[in-house]
Amino acid sequence: MQREEKAVAVGYSGKGEAPKILAVARGMLVGRLLEIAEEHDITIYRNSDLAEVLAALEVGSEIPEELFHAVAEVLAYCYAVNERFKEKIEQLDT
């Protein structure tokens, strides 16, 4: 049996609180959530297993402590990608 496709938007303010679930999309809405992310230059990280677990959480809820490590890896990846992109843009401007 094939799993239903899921996408989850996670946000982190960096102000000492845990990351939160901002949005969950299932099925046909997954494409729209990804489009919105792309339209707003939000880095997309694909991990179907993590999305499956996070999609079970309520929108607005904090990430449980058991998932901190996995989510921290995703956020670190996204920050690194964004920093490299920023550096490339700055090099083009000089």
C-alpha angles and dihedrals in degrees: 000000000000120000120239111254113254137184128190130195113213125191132194124189095192090225098120097276126111121265114268138216106251099177142355124203129187133189115337093007093064091079092051093050090051091049090052090050091051092047089056096042092246114161113245119215116189118213114141095190094053091043089053092055096042093047089064090064125088119259107257094027123124120249109262117248091246089065098044094100095050093045092045089056090052093048091047089052092049093048091049092050091048092048092050090049091050091051091051091051091049090051090053091052093055 
